[in-house]
Amino acid sequence: MYGTNHPETAKALYNLALLRKNLRDYKSAESLYRQALDSATKTLGSNHSLTDVILDNLVGLYNTKLQAEKGKRLLQQYGKKVINR
C-alpha cells in the first residue's frame, strides 16, 4: 500500500524486528532492523527520532549478540556519539 520508501513501512519493519528479537530470532531481527533503518533514513532523515530509535535498537541487538564493535561502527557511521560502558 505505501511502498518500500514510506515512514509507515519503516514503522512496520521496526515492529516486526521487535517481534523477531523478542522471539530470539536474532538473524531475522537484524535483517528487519536494517531494512527499517534504511527506510527511515531515506524517508525521514538520519536525525529523525524514529531513525534514532531503530538505530538504538539495532545497536542493542548487536550488544545482545556480543557484537558491540559492530554496533559502535554503526553509530559512528550515523554520526552518533559512542559511549563506552
Secondary structure, 3 states (H helix, E strand, C coil): CCCCCCHHHHHHHHHHHHHHHHCCCHHHHHHHHHHHHHHHHHHHCCCCHHHHHHHHHHHHHHHHCCCHHHHHHHHHHCCCCCCCC
